[in-house]
Structures are given as structure tokens and as C-alpha cells.
Amino acid sequence: QTPGLYEAEKEAYAKELAQPLHLKADAAHVERLKKRLAQTLRQRLDAYGLHDIGLKIVQDLASDGSYSKRLVRIALAHPDLAAEILDHETIHALRSLALFQDVEWTALVKAAKTKRDPRFETQNSVTGPFGPTFYEVQEHTRLTNEHEKPIFEKLKAEDPKLYEDRLNEEAVAEMFRAWRKDPKPFVGQPASLLKHGL
């Protein structure tokens, strides 16, 4: 697996990443950070085989990241999460390029709808671990986010099938992101299918 952001660049700019972005008033300082992030993330994207997908580090972006028209854009606001955000956007890129077979995608969606998101999982002494699935987290997020709520509510009313497809893709993207950060909670078919993105 490609080393994460910190592993690849830790000594070079760990202190730089630790500073809140609003304190980075020096334009040259920001440009150095953007360049280093771009270099690290470009290597990660290339390791996924996505050499033809563009990458841009953006200082002003409404979301943490986006993918459209063969271009991944990553917000500079959270440099410490940039590698994770890139992993999420990688799924959108892979799917847009039709690199998942139908049977693979169906299995990934099923996993995202049944696998609990370990980042929101809690323990119960009687019933064991419990929590929302990746799909449930994404549906809640999209329908409560101030920016995305009107978009997804309109889509749900006008085109339920597309609404479901969009949520499925977001859920799989977050599942891939979580797996890349910590693969231990993932076993069996979900893990083998997620390796498809590497």
C-alpha cells in the first residue's frame, strides 16, 4: 500500500501541517504546502493506476474534496486529512472510468449497506459492537448538511433511483477511505473487493 501522507512527508513538514490554516498568512508558505501536498497525493493517485486523472490542491473549496471531469480537487483546509480525502475521491474516479465490474460494484454496495462504520461504532457489554452502517452514515450526512441537504432532498423526490445510486457511491467511497486508514476491521469479501482500488 502507498504510504500515508504523514509517513511520506513527516520529517519534511510535520510542523507545517500542525499549524491551523488560518495562521498560514504567508502566501509563499501556503504555496509550499500546496506543492508538497500535490507531490505526495500525486504519487498516491498514480499508485492507484490513475495517471490520467488530474489533481489540484484548492485553497477555497466548499467541501473537503470533489471529483468531476477527470479532475480530483482537494481542499487545503485540512492537510492532515488530505490522503484520506483523496482515497474517497478515488472511488468516484474509478467508477466514472467503469473500472468496476457490475458484480464487484453490487458486492461493494451490499457491504457498505451492511458493514458498520467502525469510526462510529460503540461497544455494548450485552449485545457487542453496534452502530450505523456506512450507507446510513452517508444518508444522514447528506440529508443534514446545510449545503447538500437541498440537493439530495430534491434528488430523492425527483429521481429516487439516482438518489440511491449517489448514496451508494458515497458509502462505498467512505468505506474505502476507512479501509485504507485502518484495514483491521475489514475481513473477507469486503477487504478483497476494496483491494481492487489499489
Secondary structure as GFF3:
##gff-version 3
##sequence-region A 1 198
A	DSSP	alpha_helix	5	18	.	.	.	ID=ss1
A	DSSP	three_ten_helix	21	23	.	.	.	ID=ss2
A	DSSP	alpha_helix	27	47	.	.	.	ID=ss3
A	DSSP	beta_strand	54	58	.	.	.	ID=ss4
A	DSSP	beta_strand	65	68	.	.	.	ID=ss5
A	DSSP	beta_strand	71	75	.	.	.	ID=ss6
A	DSSP	three_ten_helix	79	81	.	.	.	ID=ss7
A	DSSP	alpha_helix	82	96	.	.	.	ID=ss8
A	DSSP	alpha_helix	102	114	.	.	.	ID=ss9
A	DSSP	three_ten_helix	118	120	.	.	.	ID=ss10
A	DSSP	alpha_helix	134	144	.	.	.	ID=ss11
A	DSSP	alpha_helix	149	158	.	.	.	ID=ss12
A	DSSP	alpha_helix	160	181	.	.	.	ID=ss13
A	DSSP	alpha_helix	189	194	.	.	.	ID=ss14
A	DSSP	three_ten_helix	195	197	.	.	.	ID=ss15
###
